[in-house]
Amino acid sequence: MNPDHQHQPVPAQGAPRKKVEVKRVDQCDDLGDLITHCFPAFGGAFLRRIYTILDHAIGHGCPFTLAVAGPVTVSGQHQAWLIPLLETGWVAYLSTTDAVCYHDGHRSLDAHRAGPIHEVPIWGDDGALRDERTIRVTDMAFDEDVLLDQDRFLTALLMRDEFQHSMTGTELRYRLGAYYAAQERANQVPEGLLAACHRMAIPIFVGAPGDGSVFLNSMKLWAMKNAGLIDSYNFNLDLHAEVYEACAYHRWGLFDHPPNALATLILGGGVPKNYNLQPEPALGQVLGIPNVRGYNFDVQIVTAPVTDGSLSSCPPAEAVTWGKVDKDTYLQATESMQADYSTLMPFLVKALLDNRKNYQRQADEMGEEALFAKEPKARGYLRSRTGYRLYEQRSELADRLTNDVKANKDWLLETLRYPLAVK
């Protein structure tokens, strides 16, 4: 098992210098050993620091929030490394895009059970692909009929009685995951992302639901009702309740669940990243809940250059100034690496899973309590694979937050006053 090295701040003048020490790659026992000892500098050192911070956060027992932007379900990355990461029980909830949820259903469709996705060259003839009704996502492609069949599936689903009321997006995706799971079982295809999150009661947030095809199909039914083509359609997204739910989970991590600290892993930027970071200002700045803190651990892998001024590229240090990342821990427990996460996550997840496997082997040999006394990090690694199942607790956790809001009555009422200029 690898030693626990934390990312250290720049040493003060006169402080002891940390020597550069490496191992030969043929002396490394596993991926974690390799990352820790064979990536001493430059881009490799960023990878080492990211791995070290993730290792420390897991060992500390922190629940993770996970933000994922990009076509992970089209490309099969969800089955390669994302679902195995979720199945550790370390992740509390997921923030992603509507497109990720939409494309997750393709492999379960009746007409495409043999496999709807195939590879194409990135620099091929896109005009020829269009002529043959092939749609490309970088080097992944599928027939246009896949989208048309997915739309039919979603339309039929959204017309069902259980969807005819206002609900949060987490409820929509939880219910959608159940139907994807049924399709996957019927067609004997591997489990997808939403089905796995349904099984583990992991809430899925989508900060921009209108920017994706799940909601476009809802818009179609809304338009058909308004045009008199169907009798009724009463599905609606309750965005207030969904944002409040995210706040309730953040409150849970800070105040209700040991170690009363949270970690976040951000892959790509955009809305999923922002949504992951918003509960802290929502709780502390907007609702005025006292003693709210940002993330204690923040790791992000993004391709956007920091000079573009976007939220996608801003490092955790900038988030400290907003209160989204804890100011007392960020020098040791945050890192941002400019890279394509698809090239790194299989290695990082595999290394972390190997750590868990090694700890489990030691626990089987000596017993858990003896192991935890010897290696305190093992307790965090070996937390229950059942996970936190926060979706099943959402009403209770929202009620706890509501009690905090009631207790903050005077402060909140004062925020309603502002000397508006006369129009």
KOLFIMI-149340 format. One record per residue (C-alpha): residue number from 1; residue in three letters; x, y, z. Coordinates in Angstrom, 1 decimal. Each point is the difference from the previous one (the first is absolute). Layout:
    k    r      px      py      pz
  NUM  ALA       X       Y       Z
...
***
This chain:
    k    r      px      py      pz
    1  MET     0.0     0.0     0.0
    2  ASN     1.3     3.4    -1.0
    3  PRO     1.0     2.6     2.7
    4  ASP    -2.3     3.0     0.4
    5  HIS     1.7     3.0    -1.7
    6  GLN    -1.9     3.2     0.1
    7  HIS     0.4     2.8    -2.5
    8  GLN     2.1     2.6     2.0
    9  PRO     0.0     3.7    -0.5
   10  VAL     3.1     1.8    -1.1
   11  PRO     2.5    -0.3     2.9
   12  ALA     1.0     3.2     1.8
   13  GLN     3.6     1.2    -0.4
   14  GLY     2.3    -2.1     2.0
   15  ALA    -2.5    -2.9     0.3
   16  PRO     1.3    -3.5    -0.5
   17  ARG     0.1    -1.0    -3.7
   18  LYS    -1.9    -3.0    -1.2
   19  LYS     2.4    -2.2    -2.0
   20  VAL    -1.0    -1.3    -3.4
   21  GLU    -0.1    -3.8     0.5
   22  VAL    -1.3    -2.5    -2.6
   23  LYS    -0.3    -3.8    -0.5
   24  ARG     0.8    -1.9    -3.1
   25  VAL    -3.3    -1.0    -1.7
   26  ASP     1.0    -3.7     0.2
   27  GLN     0.2     0.3     3.8
   28  CYS    -3.6     1.2     0.4
   29  ASP    -2.6    -2.5     1.3
   30  ASP    -3.1     1.7    -1.3
   31  LEU    -1.5     3.0    -1.7
   32  GLY    -0.1     2.0     3.2
   33  ASP     3.6    -0.7     0.6
   34  LEU     0.8     1.0    -3.5
   35  ILE    -1.9     3.3     0.2
   36  THR     1.5     0.9     3.4
   37  HIS     3.7    -0.7    -0.9
   38  CYS     0.4     0.3    -3.8
   39  PHE    -1.6     3.3    -0.7
   40  PRO     2.4     2.5     1.6
   41  ALA    -0.5     3.1    -2.1
   42  PHE    -1.9     2.1    -2.5
   43  GLY    -3.4    -1.4    -1.1
   44  GLY     0.8    -3.2     1.7
   45  ALA     0.3     1.7     3.3
   46  PHE    -3.5     1.4    -0.4
   47  LEU    -1.3    -3.5    -0.5
   48  ARG     1.9    -1.1     3.1
   49  ARG    -1.4     2.8     2.1
   50  ILE    -3.5    -0.7    -1.2
   51  TYR     0.3    -3.7     0.8
   52  THR     1.4     0.8     3.5
   53  ILE    -2.8     2.4     0.8
   54  LEU    -2.7    -2.5    -1.1
   55  ASP     1.8    -2.7     2.1
   56  HIS     0.0     2.3     3.0
   57  ALA    -3.6     1.1    -0.4
   58  ILE    -1.2    -3.6    -0.3
   59  GLY     2.1    -1.1     2.9
   60  HIS    -1.5     2.9     2.0
   61  GLY    -3.4    -1.4    -0.6
   62  CYS    -1.4     3.1    -1.8
   63  PRO    -3.0    -0.4    -2.2
   64  PHE     0.7     1.1    -3.6
   65  THR    -2.1     2.0    -2.3
   66  LEU     0.8    -0.7    -3.6
   67  ALA    -0.4     2.3    -3.0
   68  VAL     0.3    -1.4    -3.5
   69  ALA    -0.3     1.9    -3.2
   70  GLY     0.5    -1.6    -3.4
   71  PRO    -1.4    -3.0    -1.8
   72  VAL     0.9    -2.7     2.5
   73  THR    -3.0    -2.2    -0.9
   74  VAL     0.3     0.3    -3.8
   75  SER     3.6    -1.1     0.3
   76  GLY    -0.5    -2.8     2.5
   77  GLN     2.2     1.6     2.7
   78  HIS    -2.8    -0.4     2.5
   79  GLN     0.3    -3.7    -0.2
   80  ALA     3.8     0.0    -0.2
   81  TRP     0.8     2.1     3.1
   82  LEU    -2.9     2.2     1.2
   83  ILE    -2.3    -2.8     1.3
   84  PRO     2.8    -1.8     1.7
   85  LEU     0.8     3.2     1.8
   86  LEU    -3.6     0.5     1.0
   87  GLU    -0.2    -3.6     1.3
   88  THR     2.7     0.7     2.6
   89  GLY    -2.6     1.9     2.1
   90  TRP     2.2     3.1     0.2
   91  VAL    -2.2     2.2    -2.2
   92  ALA    -2.9     1.9     1.5
   93  TYR    -1.5     1.5    -3.1
   94  LEU     0.7     0.7    -3.7
   95  SER    -0.3     3.2    -2.0
   96  THR     0.0    -0.4    -3.8
   97  THR    -1.8     1.0    -3.2
   98  ASP    -3.4    -0.8    -1.5
   99  ALA     1.8    -1.5    -3.0
  100  VAL     1.9    -2.5     2.2
  101  CYS    -3.4    -1.2     1.3
  102  TYR    -1.5    -0.1    -3.5
  103  HIS     2.7    -1.9    -1.7
  104  ASP     0.2    -2.5     2.9
  105  GLY    -3.1    -1.6    -1.3
  106  HIS     1.2    -0.9    -3.5
  107  ARG     1.5    -3.4     0.8
  108  SER    -3.2    -1.2     1.5
  109  LEU    -2.3     0.8    -2.9
  110  ASP    -1.7    -3.1    -1.5
  111  ALA     1.2     0.7    -3.6
  112  HIS     3.6     0.7     1.1
  113  ARG     0.7    -2.6     2.6
  114  ALA     2.9    -1.4    -2.2
  115  GLY     1.9     3.3     0.6
  116  PRO    -0.9     3.3    -1.4
  117  ILE     3.3     1.8     0.4
  118  HIS     3.0    -0.5    -2.4
  119  GLU     3.3     1.7    -0.6
  120  VAL     0.8     2.5    -2.8
  121  PRO     3.0     2.2    -0.8
  122  ILE     0.1     3.4     1.6
  123  TRP     1.3     1.5    -3.2
  124  GLY    -2.3    -2.0    -2.4
  125  ASP    -2.5     1.2    -2.6
  126  ASP    -2.9     1.4     2.0
  127  GLY    -2.0     0.8    -3.2
  128  ALA     0.1    -3.7    -0.9
  129  LEU    -1.1    -0.9     3.6
  130  ARG    -2.9     2.3    -0.3
  131  ASP    -1.1    -1.5    -3.4
  132  GLU    -0.1    -3.4     1.7
  133  ARG    -1.9     1.4     3.0
  134  THR     2.9    -0.6     2.4
  135  ILE     0.4     2.4     3.0
  136  ARG     3.5     0.6     1.4
  137  VAL     1.2     0.9     3.5
  138  THR     3.8     0.4    -0.4
  139  ASP     1.0    -3.5    -0.9
  140  MET    -3.3    -1.7     1.1
  141  ALA    -2.9    -0.4    -2.4
  142  PHE    -3.5    -1.4    -0.2
  143  ASP    -2.9    -0.1    -2.6
  144  GLU    -2.5     2.8     0.1
  145  ASP    -2.7    -2.6     0.6
  146  VAL     1.5    -0.5     3.5
  147  LEU    -1.0     3.6     0.9
  148  LEU    -3.5    -0.4    -1.5
  149  ASP    -0.5    -3.2     1.9
  150  GLN     1.3     1.6     3.2
  151  ASP    -2.5     2.8    -0.5
  152  ARG    -2.9    -2.4    -0.4
  153  PHE     1.1    -1.8     3.2
  154  LEU     0.1     3.2     2.0
  155  THR    -3.3     1.2    -1.4
  156  ALA    -1.7    -3.2     1.0
  157  LEU     1.6     0.1     3.4
  158  LEU    -0.9     3.6     0.8
  159  MET    -3.6    -0.6    -0.9
  160  ARG    -0.3    -2.6     2.8
  161  ASP    -2.1     0.9     3.1
  162  GLU     2.9     0.0     2.4
  163  PHE     1.5     3.0    -1.9
  164  GLN    -3.1     2.2     0.0
  165  HIS     0.9     2.3     2.8
  166  SER     2.6     2.6     0.9
  167  MET     3.3    -1.6     1.2
  168  THR     3.7     0.7     0.5
  169  GLY     2.4    -1.1    -2.7
  170  THR     1.5    -2.5     2.4
  171  GLU    -3.4    -1.7     0.2
  172  LEU    -0.3     0.1    -3.8
  173  ARG     3.4    -1.7    -0.4
  174  TYR    -0.6    -2.5     2.8
  175  ARG    -3.2    -1.1    -1.7
  176  LEU     1.7     0.0    -3.4
  177  GLY     2.8    -2.1     1.4
  178  ALA    -2.6    -2.7     1.0
  179  TYR    -1.3    -0.1    -3.6
  180  TYR     3.4    -0.2    -1.5
  181  ALA     0.8    -2.8     2.4
  182  ALA    -3.1    -1.9    -1.1
  183  GLN     1.0     0.5    -3.7
  184  GLU     3.5    -1.2     0.8
  185  ARG    -1.2    -3.1     1.7
  186  ALA    -2.5    -0.8    -2.8
  187  ASN     2.6     0.4    -2.7
  188  GLN     2.9    -1.6     2.0
  189  VAL     2.4     2.9    -0.3
  190  PRO     2.4     1.4     2.6
  191  GLU    -1.3     2.4     2.6
  192  GLY     0.1     3.7    -0.8
  193  LEU     0.7     3.1     2.1
  194  LEU    -3.6     0.9     1.0
  195  ALA    -0.9    -3.6     0.8
  196  ALA     3.1    -0.2     2.3
  197  CYS    -0.9     3.2     1.7
  198  HIS    -3.6    -1.2     0.5
  199  ARG     1.3    -3.2     1.5
  200  MET     2.3     1.9     2.4
  201  ALA    -2.5     2.9     0.6
  202  ILE     2.6     2.5    -1.2
  203  PRO    -1.7     3.3    -0.9
  204  ILE     0.8     1.4    -3.4
  205  PHE    -0.1     3.8    -0.5
  206  VAL    -0.1     1.8    -3.3
  207  GLY     0.5     3.7     0.3
  208  ALA    -1.2     0.8    -3.6
  209  PRO    -2.9    -2.4    -0.7
  210  GLY    -1.3     2.1    -2.9
  211  ASP     3.3    -0.6    -1.8
  212  GLY    -0.6    -3.6    -0.9
  213  SER    -2.2    -2.5    -1.8
  214  VAL    -1.8    -1.5     3.1
  215  PHE    -1.6     3.4     0.5
  216  LEU    -0.5     0.6    -3.7
  217  ASN    -2.3    -3.1     0.0
  218  SER    -1.9     1.5     2.9
  219  MET    -0.3     3.2    -2.0
  220  LYS    -1.5    -2.0    -2.9
  221  LEU    -2.7    -1.3     2.3
  222  TRP    -0.6     3.4     1.5
  223  ALA    -0.4     1.4    -3.6
  224  MET    -2.3    -2.8    -1.0
  225  LYS    -2.3     0.7     3.0
  226  ASN     0.0     3.8    -0.8
  227  ALA    -0.9    -0.8    -3.6
  228  GLY    -2.9    -2.3     1.1
  229  LEU     1.7    -3.1    -1.4
  230  ILE    -0.1    -1.8     3.4
  231  ASP    -2.4     0.4     2.9
  232  SER     2.5     0.7     2.8
  233  TYR     3.6     0.1     0.9
  234  ASN     0.8     1.1     3.6
  235  PHE     3.7    -0.8     0.4
  236  ASN     2.1     3.0     1.2
  237  LEU     3.4     0.5     1.6
  238  ASP     0.2     1.7     3.4
  239  LEU     3.3     1.7    -0.2
  240  HIS    -0.4     1.7     3.4
  241  ALA    -0.4    -3.3     1.7
  242  GLU     2.9    -1.6    -1.9
  243  VAL     2.5     2.8     0.9
  244  TYR    -1.3    -0.2     3.6
  245  GLU     0.6    -3.8     0.0
  246  ALA     3.6     0.6    -1.0
  247  CYS     0.4     2.4     2.8
  248  ALA    -1.5    -2.5     2.5
  249  TYR     2.6    -2.6    -1.1
  250  HIS     2.8     2.5     0.5
  251  ARG    -1.3     0.9     3.4
  252  TRP    -0.2    -3.8     0.8
  253  GLY     3.7    -0.4    -0.9
  254  LEU     1.1     3.0     2.1
  255  PHE    -2.1    -0.5     3.2
  256  ASP    -1.6    -3.4     0.1
  257  HIS     2.5    -2.5    -1.3
  258  PRO     3.5    -0.7     1.4
  259  PRO     2.6     1.2    -0.8
  260  ASN    -2.1     3.1    -0.6
  261  ALA     1.9     0.8    -3.1
  262  LEU    -0.5    -0.4    -3.8
  263  ALA     2.1    -0.7    -3.0
  264  THR    -0.7     0.7    -3.6
  265  LEU     1.4    -1.5    -3.2
  266  ILE    -0.7     2.2    -3.1
  267  LEU     0.5    -1.5    -3.5
  268  GLY    -0.4     2.7    -2.7
  269  GLY    -1.6     3.3     0.7
  270  GLY    -3.1     1.8    -1.0
  271  VAL    -3.4    -0.2     1.9
  272  PRO     0.7    -3.4     1.7
  273  LYS     3.1     1.6     1.7
  274  ASN    -1.9     3.1     1.0
  275  TYR    -3.0    -1.9     1.4
  276  ASN     2.4    -2.1     2.1
  277  LEU     1.5     3.2     1.5
  278  GLN    -3.3     1.9     0.6
  279  PRO    -1.4    -1.5     3.2
  280  GLU     2.6     1.8     2.2
  281  PRO    -0.9     3.6    -1.2
  282  ALA    -3.7    -1.0    -0.1
  283  LEU     0.2    -1.1     3.7
  284  GLY     2.3     2.6     1.4
  285  GLN    -0.4     3.1    -2.2
  286  VAL    -3.7    -0.3    -1.1
  287  LEU    -1.7    -1.9     2.8
  288  GLY     2.4     1.4     2.7
  289  ILE     0.5    -3.4     1.7
  290  PRO     2.9     0.5     2.5
  291  ASN     3.3    -2.0     0.0
  292  VAL    -0.4    -1.2    -3.6
  293  ARG     3.3    -1.0    -1.6
  294  GLY     1.2    -0.9    -3.5
  295  TYR     1.6    -3.3    -1.1
  296  ASN     2.9    -1.2     2.0
  297  PHE     1.4    -1.9    -3.0
  298  ASP    -0.4     1.2    -3.6
  299  VAL     1.6    -1.8    -3.0
  300  GLN    -0.8     1.0    -3.5
  301  ILE     1.2    -1.1    -3.5
  302  VAL    -1.0     2.5    -2.7
  303  THR     1.2     0.9    -3.5
  304  ALA    -0.9     3.7     0.1
  305  PRO     3.0     2.3     0.5
  306  VAL    -0.2     2.1     3.2
  307  THR     0.6     3.2    -2.1
  308  ASP    -3.4    -0.2    -1.7
  309  GLY    -1.7     1.3     3.1
  310  SER    -2.7    -2.7     0.0
  311  LEU    -1.4    -1.9     3.0
  312  SER     1.1    -3.2    -1.8
  313  SER     3.6     0.9     0.4
  314  CYS     0.2     1.8     3.3
  315  PRO     2.1    -1.9     2.6
  316  PRO    -1.0    -0.8     3.5
  317  ALA     1.9     3.0     1.3
  318  GLU    -2.4     2.3    -1.8
  319  ALA    -2.9    -1.9     1.5
  320  VAL     1.5     0.7     3.5
  321  THR    -0.8     3.7    -0.5
  322  TRP    -3.6    -0.9    -0.6
  323  GLY    -0.1    -2.3     3.1
  324  LYS    -0.7    -3.1    -2.2
  325  VAL     3.3    -1.6     1.1
  326  ASP     1.3     0.0     3.6
  327  LYS     2.6     2.8     0.4
  328  ASP     1.9    -1.9     2.8
  329  THR     0.6    -3.2    -2.0
  330  TYR     0.2     1.0    -3.7
  331  LEU     3.9     0.2    -0.1
  332  GLN     0.3    -3.6     1.1
  333  ALA    -3.2    -1.6    -1.3
  334  THR    -0.8     1.5    -3.5
  335  GLU     1.4    -0.3    -3.5
  336  SER    -1.1     0.9    -3.5
  337  MET     1.6    -1.8    -2.9
  338  GLN    -0.4     1.1    -3.6
  339  ALA    -0.6    -3.2    -1.8
  340  ASP    -2.6    -2.2    -1.7
  341  TYR    -1.5    -2.0     2.8
  342  SER    -0.7    -2.9    -2.3
  343  THR     3.7    -0.7    -0.3
  344  LEU     0.5    -0.1     3.8
  345  MET    -3.1    -1.3     1.8
  346  PRO     0.4    -3.7    -0.9
  347  PHE     3.5     0.1     1.7
  348  LEU    -1.1     2.1     3.0
  349  VAL    -3.1    -2.2     0.7
  350  LYS     1.9    -3.2    -0.5
  351  ALA     2.7     1.2     2.4
  352  LEU    -2.5     1.0     2.7
  353  LEU    -1.9    -3.3    -0.5
  354  ASP     3.2    -1.9     0.4
  355  ASN     0.6     1.8     3.3
  356  ARG    -3.4    -1.1     1.2
  357  LYS     0.7    -3.6    -1.0
  358  ASN     3.3     0.1     1.8
  359  TYR    -1.7     1.3     3.2
  360  GLN    -2.7    -2.6    -0.3
  361  ARG     2.6    -2.7    -0.3
  362  GLN     1.7     1.2     3.2
  363  ALA    -3.3     0.3     1.8
  364  ASP    -0.8    -3.6    -0.9
  365  GLU     3.4    -1.0     1.4
  366  MET     0.1     2.0     3.2
  367  GLY    -3.5     1.2     0.6
  368  GLU    -1.4     3.5    -0.6
  369  GLU     0.7     1.6     3.3
  370  ALA     3.6    -1.1     0.1
  371  LEU     0.4     1.3    -3.5
  372  PHE    -1.7     3.3     0.8
  373  ALA     2.4     0.5     3.0
  374  LYS     3.0    -0.7    -2.2
  375  GLU    -1.3     1.8    -3.2
  376  PRO    -2.6     2.6     0.9
  377  LYS    -0.6     0.8    -3.7
  378  ALA    -1.4    -3.5    -0.4
  379  ARG    -3.2     0.9     1.8
  380  GLY    -0.8     2.6    -2.7
  381  TYR     0.9    -2.3    -2.8
  382  LEU    -2.1    -2.9     1.4
  383  ARG    -3.1     2.0     0.7
  384  SER    -3.2    -1.9    -1.1
  385  ARG    -0.4    -0.6    -3.7
  386  THR    -3.7     0.6     0.7
  387  GLY     0.8     3.7    -0.2
  388  TYR    -1.9     2.9     1.5
  389  ARG    -3.3    -0.5    -1.9
  390  LEU    -0.8     3.7     0.4
  391  TYR    -2.9    -0.1    -2.4
  392  GLU    -1.9    -2.1     2.5
  393  GLN     0.7     2.6     2.7
  394  ARG    -0.8     3.1    -2.0
  395  SER    -3.2     0.9     1.8
  396  GLU     1.4    -0.4     3.4
  397  LEU     3.2     2.0    -0.9
  398  ALA    -2.1     2.8    -1.6
  399  ASP    -2.0     0.2     3.2
  400  ARG     3.1     0.5     2.0
  401  LEU     1.1     2.8    -2.2
  402  THR    -3.5     1.6     0.3
  403  ASN     0.4     0.0     3.7
  404  ASP     3.2     1.9    -0.4
  405  VAL    -1.7     2.5    -2.3
  406  LYS    -2.8     0.5     2.6
  407  ALA     2.6     0.6     2.7
  408  ASN     1.6     2.7    -2.2
  409  LYS    -3.3     1.9    -0.4
  410  ASP     1.3     3.5     1.1
  411  TRP     3.0     0.0    -2.3
  412  LEU    -2.0    -1.2    -3.0
  413  LEU    -2.7     2.5     0.4
  414  GLU     2.5     2.8     0.2
  415  THR     1.4    -1.1    -3.4
  416  LEU    -3.3     0.9    -1.7
  417  ARG     0.6     3.7     0.5
  418  TYR     1.9     2.1    -2.5
  419  PRO    -0.5     3.7    -1.0
  420  LEU    -1.0    -0.6    -3.6
  421  ALA     0.3     3.0    -2.4
  422  VAL    -3.3     1.3    -1.3
  423  LYS    -0.7    -0.9    -3.6
***
